[in-house]
Amino acid sequence: MIEPTYITTTQGSNHDSLGEEIKNGLLAKSASISPKFLYDSLGSHLFTAITLLPEYYPTRTEQKILQVHEDEIAQVMGHHRPLLDLGAGNCQKAESLFSTVKPSDYVAIDISIDYLKEILPKLQNNYPHIRMYGLGMDFSSELNIPNALPTTNANFFYPGSSIGNFSLEEARKFLQQVKSQINAGGFLIGVDLMKEDRLLIDAYDDPLKLTSAFNLNILRVVNTCIDSNFDVRDFKHTIKINHTLQRVELYLEAIRDSTVRGKGFERTFRSGELIHTEHSHKYSIESIKNLLNSAGFESFTTWTDPQHFFALIYAS
């Protein structure tokens, strides 16, 4: 049986540096935790469950666009090129491209190498003709693909509108790094478009409270990283729609006063105090093309759904 090749980089993932990053965020005047810490193995499974919710439109809308326009997408992406999947998760979105794009190699890149080790063996078994790699890497601050991986003529894939988790300046820097890594290839990116508040609230604060569990799980990740004593029962999931910055913001709100201690860390969170965990910027077609252009991309092909909830853009 063919087995995937796994590579774990230390880039941005040293335990001590991650711990310092967490402590610095929590000790800031307005406390925050980077959204990358949402995606441990449990968090990845919870997010997969969220994508199945009827209220969570991004995944099914993006999948529909991929399905309806599969031949056109394959035509612009080309065939038999390496496919590098940024933030691969359960790899299902990339898999939907396999039959038309026919990648020579598939590189699944995710912060949780353990989750990739669950997912990739079955995928490799289903597609033995595609060389598969699992790359455990935190690319939120730096994207640097190891030389051992195929990148010539490669297509990079960044679905799910994860670009929305970056600030605009962070997004520009990230896109510049993607552009610098592309060797005569291209970049297929999914982008969530701005829409009415009701749809956003339902998507990010679902009735089953899966998103709440996903958000609260980050405190357990933090406990592991800095040996702290966060109690998830002391916090609740809260969202805000920020119209000025065109984004949905996720927080954990303290529901009672509590003092949290860890290695080199102590802070009292007062009732009502917020810890910012994630934001999801929403774009217009024009604004995302302008952002891509500012990062060095010059050519764009765009596909959207009939309601203009979501867009897929191939940039080169």
PAZAPA-4460 file (N, C-alpha, C; in steps of 0.05 Angstrom, whole numbers, plus 32768, in hexadecimal, padded with zeros to 4 digits):
% residues 316
    n_x    n_y    n_z   ca_x   ca_y   ca_z    c_x    c_y    c_z   seq   type   mol
   8011   7FE8   8000   8000   8000   8000   8012   8019   8000     1      M     A
   800B   802C   7FEF   801A   8045   7FEE   8012   8056   8006     2      I     A
   8027   8062   8013   8022   8073   802A   8029   8090   8023     3      E     A
   801A   80A4   802D   8022   80C0   8029   803D   80C5   8037     4      P     A
   804A   80DA   802E   8063   80E3   803B   805B   80FB   804E     5      T     A
   8065   80FA   8066   805F   810F   807A   8077   811F   8081     6      Y     A
   8073   8139   8081   8089   814C   8088   807E   815F   809D     7      I     A
   808C   8163   80B2   8084   8178   80C6   809A   818C   80C8     8      T     A
   8093   81A5   80C3   80A7   81BB   80C6   80A5   81C7   80E2     9      T     A
   80BB   81D3   80EA   80BB   81E1   8104   80B3   81FE   8100    10      T     A
   80AD   8206   80E7   80A7   8222   80E1   808F   822B   80F0    11      Q     A
   8093   823D   8103   807D   8249   8112   8070   8236   8125    12      G     A
   807B   821E   8129   806D   820A   8139   807D   8201   8151    13      S     A
   8094   820D   8157   80A2   8206   816F   8091   820B   8188    14      N     A
   8090   81F6   819A   807E   81F7   81B0   8082   8210   81C1    15      H     A
   809B   8217   81C6   80A0   822F   81D7   8097   8248   81C9    16      D     A
   809C   824B   81AF   8094   8263   81A1   8075   8265   81A0    17      S     A
   8068   824E   819C   804B   824F   819C   8040   8257   81B7    18      L     A
   804D   824D   81CC   8044   8254   81E7   8047   8272   81EC    19      G     A
   805E   827D   81E3   8062   829A   81E7   804D   82AA   81D7    20      E     A
   8047   82A0   81BF   8033   82AE   81AE   8018   82AE   81BC    21      E     A
   8010   8297   81C8   7FF7   8296   81D6   7FF7   82A8   81EE    22      I     A
   800C   82A8   81FE   800D   82B8   8216   800C   82D6   8210    23      K     A
   801B   82DE   81FB   801B   82FA   81F3   7FFF   8303   81EB    24      N     A
   7FF1   82F2   81DC   7FD6   82F9   81D4   7FC3   82FB   81EC    25      G     A
   7FC5   82E9   81FE   7FB3   82E9   8215   7FB9   82FF   8229    26      L     A
   7FD2   8309   822A   7FD9   831E   823C   7FD6   833A   8230    27      L     A
   7FCF   833B   8217   7FCA   8355   820A   7FB1   8362   8216    28      A     A
   7FB0   837D   8213   7F99   838B   821F   7F7E   837F   8215    29      K     A
   7F7C   837A   81FB   7F65   836B   81F0   7F6F   834F   81EA    30      S     A
   7F68   833C   81FA   7F72   8321   81F8   7F6B   8314   81DD    31      A     A
   7F7D   8304   81D3   7F77   82F6   81BA   7F87   82DB   81B9    32      S     A
   7F7D   82C9   81A9   7F8B   82AF   81A3   7F89   82AC   8185    33      I     A
   7FA0   82A5   8178   7FA0   82A2   815B   7F8D   828B   8153    34      S     A
   7F7F   828F   813D   7F6C   827A   8134   7F7A   8260   812C    35      P     A
   7F94   8261   8127   7FA1   8248   811F   7F9F   8233   8136    36      K     A
   7F9C   823C   814F   7F9A   822A   8165   7F7E   821D   8167    37      F     A
   7F6C   8224   8156   7F52   8217   8155   7F54   81FB   8149    38      L     A
   7F6A   81F6   813A   7F6A   81DE   8129   7F7D   81C8   8133    39      Y     A
   7F79   81C0   814C   7F86   81A7   8154   7F75   8190   8149    40      D     A
   7F7A   8177   8150   7F6B   8161   8144   7F4D   8163   814A    41      S     A
   7F46   8169   8164   7F2A   816C   816B   7F1E   8183   815C    42      L     A
   7F2C   819A   815C   7F21   81B2   814F   7F1D   81AD   8131    43      G     A
   7F2F   819E   8124   7F2B   8197   8108   7F12   8186   8103    44      S     A
   7F0E   8173   8115   7EF6   8162   8113   7EDC   8173   8117    45      H     A
   7EDD   8185   812B   7EC6   8196   8130   7EC0   81A8   8118    46      L     A
   7ED6   81B3   810C   7ED1   81C4   80F5   7EC5   81B4   80DD    47      F     A
   7ECE   819C   80DA   7EC2   818B   80C5   7EA4   8187   80CA    48      T     A
   7E9D   8184   80E3   7E80   8181   80EA   7E71   819B   80E4    49      A     A
   7E7E   81B2   80EA   7E72   81CC   80E4   7E6B   81CF   80C7    50      I     A
   7E7D   81C6   80B6   7E79   81C9   8099   7E60   81B9   808F    51      T     A
   7E56   81A7   809F   7E3F   8197   8097   7E25   81A4   80A0    52      L     A
   7E27   81B9   80B0   7E0F   81C7   80BA   7E00   81D5   80A3    53      L     A
   7DE6   81D5   80A3   7DD7   81E3   808E   7DDB   8201   8090    54      P     A
   7DE1   820C   80A8   7DE6   8229   80AB   7E01   8231   80A0    55      E     A
   7E14   821F   809E   7E2F   8226   8096   7E31   8224   8077    56      Y     A
   7E2C   823B   806A   7E2A   823C   804D   7E45   823B   803F    57      Y     A
   7E5C   8244   804A   7E74   8246   803A   7E7D   822C   802D    58      P     A
   7E7D   8216   803D   7E87   81FD   8032   7E76   81F2   801C    59      T     A
   7E5C   81F0   8020   7E4B   81E4   800B   7E49   81F6   7FF3    60      R     A
   7E4B   8211   7FF6   7E4A   8223   7FE0   7E64   8221   7FCF    61      T     A
   7E7A   821F   7FDD   7E94   821C   7FCF   7E94   8201   7FC0    62      E     A
   7E8B   81EC   7FCD   7E8A   81D2   7FC1   7E78   81D2   7FA8    63      Q     A
   7E62   81E0   7FA9   7E50   81E2   7F92   7E5E   81F1   7F7B    64      K     A
   7E6D   8206   7F81   7E7B   8214   7F6C   7E90   8201   7F5F    65      I     A
   7E9E   81F3   7F70   7EB2   81E0   7F65   7EA5   81CB   7F54    66      L     A
   7E8D   81C2   7F5B   7E7F   81AE   7F4B   7E75   81B8   7F31    67      Q     A
   7E67   81CF   7F32   7E5B   81DB   7F1A   7E6F   81E3   7F05    68      V     A
   7E86   81ED   7F0F   7E9A   81F8   7EFD   7EB3   81E7   7EFB    69      H     A
   7EB1   81CE   7F01   7EC9   81BD   7F03   7ED9   81BC   7EE9    70      E     A
   7ECC   81BB   7ED3   7EDB   81BA   7EBA   7EEA   81D4   7EB4    71      D     A
   7EDC   81EA   7EB9   7EE9   8204   7EB4   7F01   8208   7EC7    72      E     A
   7EFD   8200   7EE0   7F12   8203   7EF4   7F2A   81F2   7EEC    73      I     A
   7F25   81D9   7EE3   7F3B   81C8   7EDB   7F49   81D3   7EC2    74      A     A
   7F3A   81E0   7EB1   7F47   81EB   7E98   7F5B   8200   7E9F    75      Q     A
   7F54   8212   7EB2   7F66   8228   7EB9   7F7D   821E   7ECB    76      V     A
   7F78   820A   7EDB   7F8C   8200   7EED   7FA0   81EE   7EDF    77      M     A
   7F97   81E1   7ECA   7FA9   81CE   7EBC   7FA8   81B3   7EC9    78      G     A
   7FB6   81A0   7EBC   7FB5   8184   7EC6   7FD1   817A   7ECD    79      H     A
   7FD1   8166   7EDE   7FE9   8157   7EE5   7FFE   816A   7EF2    80      H     A
   7FF5   817D   7F01   8007   818E   7F10   8005   8187   7F2E    81      R     A
   8019   818E   7F3E   8017   818B   7F5B   8001   819D   7F66    82      P     A
   7FF2   8194   7F7A   7FDD   81A3   7F87   7FE4   81A6   7FA4    83      L     A
   7FE9   81BF   7FAD   7FF0   81C4   7FC9   7FD8   81D1   7FD7    84      L     A
   7FCE   81C2   7FEB   7FB5   81C9   7FF8   7FBB   81D6   8013    85      D     A
   7FB7   81F0   8014   7FBD   8200   802C   7FA6   81FE   8040    86      L     A
   7FAC   81F5   8059   7F97   81F1   806D   7F85   81DA   8065    87      G     A
   7F90   81C3   805E   7F82   81AE   8051   7F6B   81A2   8061    88      A     A
   7F6E   81A1   807B   7F58   8196   808C   7F52   8179   8083    89      G     A
   7F39   8173   807D   7F32   8157   8075   7F37   8151   8058    90      N     A
   7F42   8164   8049   7F4B   8160   802D   7F34   815C   8019    91      C     A
   7F1B   815E   8021   7F05   8158   8010   7F02   816C   7FF9    92      Q     A
   7F08   8186   7FFE   7F05   8199   7FE8   7F1A   8195   7FD3    93      K     A
   7F33   818F   7FDB   7F47   8189   7FC7   7F40   816F   7FB8    94      A     A
   7F36   815B   7FC6   7F2F   8142   7FB9   7F1A   8147   7FA3    95      E     A
   7F09   815B   7FA6   7EF5   8160   7F92   7F01   8169   7F77    96      S     A
   7F1B   8171   7F78   7F29   817A   7F60   7F38   8163   7F52    97      L     A
   7F3B   814D   7F60   7F4D   8138   7F56   7F44   812D   7F3B    98      F     A
   7F2A   8129   7F37   7F21   811C   7F1F   7F24   812D   7F06    99      S     A
   7F24   8147   7F0A   7F26   8159   7EF2   7F42   8165   7EEF   100      T     A
   7F4E   816E   7F05   7F69   817A   7F04   7F7E   8165   7F02   101      V     A
   7F79   814D   7F0D   7F8B   8136   7F0B   7FA7   813E   7F14   102      K     A
   7FAA   8146   7F2D   7FC5   814E   7F36   7FD9   8138   7F36   103      P     A
   7FF2   813E   7F30   8008   812B   7F31   800F   8125   7F4E   104      S     A
   800E   813A   7F5F   8015   8138   7F7B   8001   8147   7F8B   105      D     A
   7FFC   813E   7FA3   7FEA   814D   7FB5   7FF8   8152   7FD0   106      Y     A
   7FFB   816B   7FD7   8008   8173   7FF0   7FF3   817F   8003   107      V     A
   7FEB   8171   8018   7FD8   817B   802B   7FE7   8189   8041   108      A     A
   7FE2   81A3   8045   7FF0   81B3   8058   7FDD   81BC   806E   109      I     A
   7FE3   81B5   8087   7FD1   81BC   809D   7FE2   81BF   80B6   110      D     A
   7FD8   81CF   80C9   7FE6   81D3   80E2   7FE6   81B9   80F3   111      I     A
   7FD1   81A8   80EF   7FCF   818F   80FE   7FD8   8178   80ED   112      S     A
   7FF1   8170   80F1   7FFB   8158   80E2   7FED   813F   80EB   113      I     A
   7FE5   813E   8105   7FD6   8127   810F   7FBC   8122   8100   114      D     A
   7FAE   8138   80FA   7F95   8135   80EB   7F9A   812C   80CF   115      Y     A
   7FB0   8136   80C2   7FB6   812D   80A7   7FBD   810F   80A7   116      L     A
   7FCA   8105   80BC   7FD1   80E9   80BE   7FB8   80D7   80C1   117      K     A
   7FA2   80E3   80CA   7F88   80D5   80CA   7F7C   80D4   80AE   118      E     A
   7F7E   80EA   80A0   7F6F   80ED   8087   7F7E   80E2   806E   119      I     A
   7F98   80E7   806C   7FA6   80E2   8053   7FA9   80C4   804C   120      L     A
   7FAD   80B2   805F   7FB0   8096   8056   7F98   808B   8045   121      P     A
   7F80   8092   804D   7F68   8089   803E   7F68   8097   8023   122      K     A
   7F6E   80B1   8022   7F6E   80BF   8009   7F83   80B4   7FF6   123      L     A
   7F9B   80AE   8001   7FB0   80A2   7FF0   7FA7   8087   7FE5   124      Q     A
   7F99   8078   7FF6   7F90   805D   7FED   7F7C   8060   7FD6   125      N     A
   7F6B   8075   7FD7   7F57   807A   7FC2   7F64   8085   7FA8   126      N     A
   7F7B   8092   7FAB   7F88   809E   7F93   7FA5   8096   7F93   127      Y     A
   7FAB   807C   7F8E   7FC7   8073   7F90   7FDA   807F   7F7B   128      P     A
   7FCE   808A   7F65   7FDE   8095   7F50   7FE7   80B2   7F56   129      H     A
   7FDD   80BE   7F6B   7FE5   80D9   7F73   7FF9   80D7   7F8A   130      I     A
   8010   80E3   7F87   8023   80E3   7F9D   8019   80F7   7FB2   131      R     A
   8017   80EE   7FCB   800C   80FF   7FE0   801F   8105   7FF7   132      M     A
   801D   811D   8001   802F   8126   8016   801D   8134   802B   133      Y     A
   8024   8131   8044   8018   8140   805A   802C   8152   8066   134      G     A
   8027   816C   8065   803B   817F   8070   802E   818D   8088   135      L     A
   803A   8188   80A0   8030   8195   80B8   803F   81B0   80BB   136      G     A
   8030   81C6   80B8   803D   81E0   80B8   802A   81F6   80C0   137      M     A
   8034   8208   80D0   8025   8221   80D5   802E   8236   80C2   138      D     A
   801D   823B   80AD   8025   824F   8099   8017   826A   809D   139      F     A
   800D   826E   80B5   7FFE   8287   80BB   8011   82A0   80BA   140      S     A
   802A   829C   80C1   803D   82B2   80C1   8051   82B0   80AA   141      S     A
   8057   8298   80A2   806A   8294   808C   8064   827B   807C   142      E     A
   8063   827D   8062   805F   8267   8050   8079   8261   8042   143      L     A
   8084   824A   8048   809E   8242   803C   809D   8224   8037   144      N     A
   8097   821C   801F   8094   8200   8018   80AF   81F2   8017   145      I     A
   80B3   81DC   8026   80CD   81CF   8025   80D5   81C6   8009   146      P     A
   80EF   81C6   8003   80F9   81BF   7FE8   80F3   81A3   7FE1   147      N     A
   80EE   8192   7FF4   80E9   8175   7FEF   80CD   8171   7FE2   148      A     A
   80BC   8185   7FE2   80A1   8182   7FD7   80A0   818E   7FBB   149      L     A
   808E   8183   7FAA   808C   818C   7F8E   807D   81A7   7F8D   150      P     A
   8089   81BA   7F80   807C   81D5   7F7D   807D   81DF   7F60   151      T     A
   808D   81D3   7F4F   808F   81DD   7F33   8074   81DA   7F25   152      T     A
   806A   81F0   7F19   8050   81F0   7F0B   8039   81E9   7F1E   153      N     A
   803D   81EC   7F38   8029   81E4   7F4B   8011   81F7   7F4C   154      A     A
   7FFA   81ED   7F53   7FE3   81FD   7F5A   7FE0   81FC   7F79   155      N     A
   7FDE   8214   7F84   7FD8   8216   7FA0   7FB9   8219   7FA3   156      F     A
   7FAE   820E   7FB8   7F91   820D   7FBD   7F8D   8217   7FDA   157      F     A
   7F7C   822C   7FDD   7F77   8236   7FF8   7F58   823B   7FFA   158      Y     A
   7F49   8226   7FFF   7F2C   8227   7FFF   7F21   8231   801A   159      P     A
   7F06   8233   801B   7EF9   8238   8034   7EF9   8255   803E   160      G     A
   7F04   8267   802E   7F06   8283   8036   7F17   8287   804F   161      S     A
   7F2B   8275   8053   7F3D   8278   806A   7F4D   8292   8068   162      S     A
   7F4F   829D   8050   7F5D   82B7   804D   7F50   82CC   805E   163      I     A
   7F36   82C8   8065   7F28   82DB   8075   7F31   82DC   8092   164      G     A
   7F41   82C8   809B   7F4B   82C8   80B6   7F62   82DB   80BA   165      N     A
   7F6D   82E5   80A4   7F83   82F8   80A5   7F78   8315   80A5   166      F     A
   7F87   8327   80B2   7F82   8344   80AD   7F89   8349   8090   167      S     A
   7F81   8361   8086   7F87   8367   806A   7FA5   8368   8065   168      L     A
   7FB5   8373   8077   7FD1   8374   8073   7FDE   8358   8075   169      E     A
   7FD4   8348   8088   7FDE   832D   808B   7FD7   831C   8072   170      E     A
   7FBF   8321   8067   7FB6   8313   804F   7FC8   831A   8037   171      A     A
   7FCE   8333   8035   7FE0   833C   801F   7FFB   832F   8021   172      R     A
   8007   832E   8039   8021   8322   803E   801F   8304   8037   173      K     A
   800A   82F7   8040   8007   82DA   803B   8005   82D5   801D   174      F     A
   7FF5   82E5   800F   7FF1   82E1   7FF2   800B   82E6   7FE3   175      L     A
   801B   82F9   7FEC   8035   82FE   7FE0   8047   82E6   7FE2   176      Q     A
   8045   82D8   7FF9   8056   82C0   7FFE   804C   82A9   7FEC   177      Q     A
   8032   82A7   7FE9   8027   8293   7FD6   8032   8298   7FBA   178      V     A
   8030   82B2   7FB2   8039   82B9   7F97   8056   82B2   7F93   179      K     A
   8066   82B7   7FA7   8083   82B1   7FA5   8089   8294   7FA3   180      S     A
   8077   8283   7FAD   807B   8266   7FAD   8071   8259   7F93   181      Q     A
   8061   8267   7F84   8055   825C   7F6B   806A   825D   7F55   182      I     A
   8070   8245   7F4B   8083   8243   7F35   8074   823C   7F1B   183      N     A
   806B   8250   7F0C   805C   824C   7EF3   8042   823D   7EF9   184      A     A
   8038   8240   7F11   801E   8234   7F17   8009   8249   7F1D   185      G     A
   7FF6   8243   7F2E   7FE1   8256   7F34   7FD5   8250   7F50   186      G     A
   7FC0   825F   7F56   7FB5   8260   7F71   7F97   8261   7F70   187      F     A
   7F8A   824C   7F7A   7F6D   824B   7F7C   7F65   8251   7F98   188      L     A
   7F56   8267   7F9D   7F4F   8270   7FB7   7F31   8273   7FBA   189      I     A
   7F26   826A   7FD1   7F0A   826E   7FD7   7F06   8287   7FE8   190      G     A
   7EF2   8297   7FE2   7EED   82B0   7FF0   7ED0   82B3   7FF7   191      V     A
   7ECB   82B8   8011   7EAF   82BD   801A   7EA8   82DB   8014   192      D     A
   7E91   82DF   8009   7E88   82FA   8002   7E76   8305   8017   193      L     A
   7E76   8320   801B   7E66   832C   802F   7E48   8329   8029   194      M     A
   7E39   8324   803F   7E1C   831F   803C   7E0D   8329   8055   195      K     A
   7DF3   8325   8056   7DE3   832F   806B   7DEA   8322   8086   196      E     A
   7DE6   8331   809C   7DED   8328   80B6   7DE0   830E   80BE   197      D     A
   7DC7   830A   80B7   7DB9   82F2   80C0   7DC7   82D8   80B7   198      R     A
   7DD0   82D8   809F   7DDE   82C0   8094   7DF9   82BC   80A2   199      L     A
   7E06   82D1   80A9   7E20   82CF   80B6   7E1D   82C6   80D3   200      L     A
   7E09   82D0   80E1   7E04   82C8   80FC   7DFD   82AB   80FE   201      I     A
   7DEB   82A1   80EC   7DE4   8285   80EC   7DFC   8273   80E6   202      D     A
   7E0E   827C   80D5   7E25   826C   80CD   7E3A   826A   80E3   203      A     A
   7E3D   8280   80F3   7E52   8281   8106   7E49   827D   8123   204      Y     A
   7E2F   827A   8127   7E24   8274   8142   7E0D   8261   813E   205      D     A
   7E12   8249   8136   7DFD   8236   812E   7DED   822C   8145   206      D     A
   7DD4   8224   8140   7DC2   821B   8156   7DCD   8202   8164   207      P     A
   7DDB   81F0   8156   7DE6   81D8   8163   7DFE   81DE   8175   208      L     A
   7E09   81F6   8173   7E20   81FF   8183   7E3A   81F0   817D   209      K     A
   7E3C   81E6   8164   7E55   81DA   815C   7E6B   81EF   815A   210      L     A
   7E64   8207   8150   7E78   821C   814E   7E81   8225   8169   211      T     A
   7E6F   8225   817C   7E76   822B   8198   7E8A   8217   81A3   212      S     A
   7E85   81FD   819E   7E98   81E8   81A8   7EB3   81EB   819A   213      A     A
   7EB2   81F1   8180   7ECB   81F6   8171   7EDB   820D   817C   214      F     A
   7ECE   8223   8182   7EDB   823A   818D   7EE5   8235   81A9   215      N     A
   7ED5   8229   81BA   7EDD   8223   81D6   7EF5   8210   81D8   216      L     A
   7EF7   81FE   81C4   7F0C   81EA   81C4   7F28   81F7   81C3   217      N     A
   7F29   8210   81BA   7F43   821D   81B8   7F4F   8221   81D4   218      I     A
   7F3E   8223   81E9   7F48   8226   8204   7F56   820C   820D   219      L     A
   7F4C   81F5   8204   7F59   81DC   820B   7F74   81DA   81FD   220      R     A
   7F76   81E4   81E4   7F8F   81E5   81D6   7FA3   81F6   81E5   221      V     A
   7F9A   820E   81EE   7FAB   8220   81FD   7FB4   8213   8217   222      V     A
   7FA2   8205   8225   7FAB   81F7   823D   7FC2   81E4   8238   223      N     A
   7FC1   81D6   8221   7FD6   81C3   821A   7FF0   81D1   8214   224      T     A
   7FEE   81E9   8207   8006   81F7   81FE   8014   8205   8215   225      C     A
   8005   8211   8228   8012   8221   823D   800C   8217   8259   226      I     A
   8001   81FE   825A   7FFB   81F2   8273   7FE9   8204   8285   227      D     A
   7FD5   820F   8278   7FC3   8221   8286   7FAA   8212   8290   228      S     A
   7F99   8220   829E   7F82   8214   82AA   7F67   8221   82A2   229      N     A
   7F66   8228   8288   7F4D   8232   827D   7F37   821D   8282   230      F     A
   7F1F   8226   828B   7F08   8215   828D   7EF4   821E   8278   231      D     A
   7EED   820D   8265   7EDB   8215   824F   7EC0   821E   825A   232      V     A
   7EB9   8215   8272   7E9F   821C   827E   7E9E   8239   8287   233      R     A
   7EB5   8246   8288   7EB6   8262   8290   7EB3   8276   8278   234      D     A
   7EB0   826B   8260   7EAE   827C   8248   7E98   8273   8236   235      F     A
   7E8F   8285   8225   7E7B   827E   8210   7E83   8289   81F5   236      K     A
   7E7A   827C   81E0   7E7F   8285   81C5   7E6E   829D   81BE   237      H     A
   7E7B   82B2   81B3   7E6D   82CB   81AC   7E77   82D4   8191   238      T     A
   7E65   82DF   8180   7E6D   82EA   8166   7E64   8307   8164   239      I     A
   7E72   8316   8153   7E6A   8331   814C   7E6D   8335   812E   240      K     A
   7E5C   8345   8122   7E5F   834C   8106   7E6B   8368   8105   241      I     A
   7E83   836A   80FB   7E90   8384   80F9   7E8D   838F   80DD   242      N     A
   7E7A   83A1   80DA   7E74   83AC   80BF   7E8A   83BE   80B5   243      H     A
   7E98   83CC   80C7   7EAD   83DE   80BF   7EC4   83CF   80B2   244      T     A
   7ECB   83B8   80BE   7EE1   83A8   80B3   7ED8   8391   80A1   245      L     A
   7EBD   838F   809D   7EB2   837B   808C   7EBA   835F   8094   246      Q     A
   7EB4   8358   80AD   7EBC   833E   80B7   7EAB   8334   80CE   247      R     A
   7EAA   831A   80D1   7E9E   830D   80E8   7EB4   8308   80FD   248      V     A
   7EAF   830F   8116   7EC3   830C   812B   7EBA   82F7   813F   249      E     A
   7ECB   82E4   8146   7EC5   82D0   815A   7ED4   82D6   8174   250      L     A
   7EC6   82D3   818A   7ED2   82D8   81A5   7ECA   82C2   81B8   251      Y     A
   7ED9   82C0   81CD   7ED1   82B1   81E5   7ECC   82C6   81FB   252      L     A
   7EB4   82C6   8206   7EAC   82DA   8219   7EAB   82CD   8235   253      E     A
   7EB9   82D9   8248   7EB8   82CF   8264   7E9C   82D2   826F   254      A     A
   7E91   82BD   827B   7E76   82BF   8287   7E78   82C2   82A5   255      I     A
   7E90   82C1   82B0   7E94   82C7   82CC   7EB2   82CF   82D0   256      R     A
   7EB8   82DC   82E5   7ED4   82E2   82EB   7EE4   82C8   82EF   257      D     A
   7EFB   82C7   82E3   7F0C   82AF   82E7   7F29   82B7   82E3   258      S     A
   7F3B   82AB   82F3   7F57   82B0   82F1   7F64   8297   82E4   259      T     A
   7F72   829B   82CF   7F7F   8285   82C0   7F9D   8287   82C3   260      V     A
   7FA9   8270   82CA   7FC6   826F   82CE   7FD2   825A   82BC   261      R     A
   7FEB   825F   82B3   7FFA   824C   82A3   8017   8251   82A7   262      G     A
   8028   8244   8296   8045   8249   8297   804B   8266   8290   263      K     A
   8054   8275   82A4   805B   8291   829F   8043   82A2   8297   264      G     A
   802B   829A   829F   8013   82A8   8297   7FFF   82A9   82AE   265      F     A
   7FF3   82C0   82B2   7FDC   82C2   82C4   7FCC   82DB   82BC   266      E     A
   7FB2   82D7   82BA   7FA0   82ED   82B3   7F84   82E7   82BE   267      R     A
   7F78   82FC   82C8   7F5C   82FA   82D1   7F4A   8305   82BB   268      T     A
   7F37   82F5   82B3   7F24   82FD   829F   7F0A   8304   82AD   269      F     A
   7F01   831D   82AA   7EE9   8326   82B7   7ED0   831E   82A7   270      R     A
   7EBA   831A   82B5   7EA1   8313   82A7   7E9C   8327   8291   271      S     A
   7E96   831D   8279   7E91   832E   8261   7EAA   8334   8251   272      G     A
   7EC2   832E   825B   7EDB   8333   824D   7EDD   8320   8235   273      E     A
   7EE8   8329   821F   7EEA   831A   8206   7F06   8311   8200   274      L     A
   7F08   82F8   81F5   7F21   82EF   81E9   7F1B   82EB   81CB   275      I     A
   7F28   82FA   81BA   7F24   82F8   819D   7F32   82DF   8193   276      H     A
   7F24   82CE   8184   7F2F   82B5   817A   7F31   82B4   815C   277      T     A
   7F20   82C2   814E   7F20   82C0   8131   7F10   82D7   8125   278      E     A
   7F18   82DF   810D   7F06   82F0   80FD   7F06   82E6   80E0   279      H     A
   7EF0   82EB   80D3   7EEC   82E1   80B8   7EE4   82F8   80A6   280      S     A
   7EF7   8303   8097   7EF1   8319   8085   7EE0   8310   806E   281      H     A
   7ECE   8321   8066   7EBE   831B   804E   7EC5   8330   8039   282      K     A
   7EC7   8326   8020   7ED1   8337   800A   7EBC   833B   7FF5   283      Y     A
   7EC1   834E   7FE4   7EB3   8351   7FCB   7EC6   8346   7FB5   284      S     A
   7EBC   833F   7F9E   7ECD   8336   7F88   7EE3   834B   7F82   285      I     A
   7EDB   8363   7F82   7EEE   8379   7F7B   7F04   837B   7F91   286      E     A
   7EFC   8379   7FAB   7F10   837D   7FC0   7F24   8366   7FC1   287      S     A
   7F1B   834D   7FBC   7F2D   8337   7FBE   7F40   8337   7FA5   288      I     A
   7F36   833F   7F8E   7F48   8342   7F77   7F5C   8357   7F7B   289      K     A
   7F54   836E   7F87   7F68   8383   7F8D   7F7D   8379   7FA1   290      N     A
   7F75   8369   7FB4   7F88   835E   7FC8   7F9B   834B   7FBA   291      L     A
   7F91   833A   7FA9   7FA2   8327   7F9B   7FB5   8336   7F88   292      L     A
   7FAB   834B   7F7B   7FBC   835A   7F69   7FD2   8368   7F78   293      N     A
   7FCC   8372   7F90   7FE1   837F   7FA0   7FF6   836C   7FA9   294      S     A
   7FF0   8351   7FA9   8003   833D   7FB1   8013   8332   7F99   295      A     A
   800D   833D   7F81   801C   8335   7F6A   800E   8323   7F56   296      G     A
   7FF5   831C   7F5B   7FE6   830C   7F48   7FDA   831F   7F33   297      F     A
   7FD9   8316   7F1A   7FD1   8327   7F04   7FB9   831D   7EF5   298      E     A
   7FB5   8303   7EF4   7FA0   82F7   7EE4   7F8C   82E8   7EF6   299      S     A
   7F71   82EC   7EF1   7F5D   82E1   7F02   7F46   82D5   7EF2   300      F     A
   7F3E   82BD   7EFB   7F25   82B1   7EF1   7F13   82AC   7F09   301      T     A
   7EFA   82B4   7F08   7EE8   82B4   7F1F   7ECF   82A4   7F1A   302      T     A
   7EC7   8295   7F2F   7EAD   8286   7F2E   7E9E   828C   7F48   303      W     A
   7E84   8291   7F46   7E74   8295   7F5E   7E5A   8284   7F5C   304      T     A
   7E4C   8282   7F72   7E32   8275   7F73   7E1D   828A   7F6A   305      D     A
   7E04   8281   7F64   7DEF   8293   7F5A   7DE8   82A9   7F6F   306      P     A
   7DEB   82A3   7F89   7DE4   82B7   7F9D   7DFC   82C9   7FA4   307      Q     A
   7E13   82C4   7F99   7E2B   82D3   7F9E   7E32   82D3   7FBC   308      H     A
   7E30   82BB   7FC8   7E38   82B7   7FE3   7E56   82B3   7FE5   309      F     A
   7E62   82A7   7FD0   7E7D   829D   7FD2   7E8A   82A0   7FB6   310      F     A
   7EA5   82A1   7FB5   7EB3   82A2   7F9C   7ECC   8290   7F9C   311      A     A
   7ED2   8284   7F86   7EEB   8277   7F81   7EFA   8287   7F6C   312      L     A
   7F14   828C   7F71   7F24   829C   7F5F   7F3E   828D   7F59   313      I     A
   7F44   828A   7F3F   7F5E   827E   7F37   7F6F   8296   7F2F   314      Y     A
   7F85   8299   7F3D   7F97   82B0   7F39   7FB3   82A6   7F30   315      A     A
   7FBF   82B6   7F1F   7FDA   82AF   7F16   7FEA   82C8   7F10   316      S     A
***
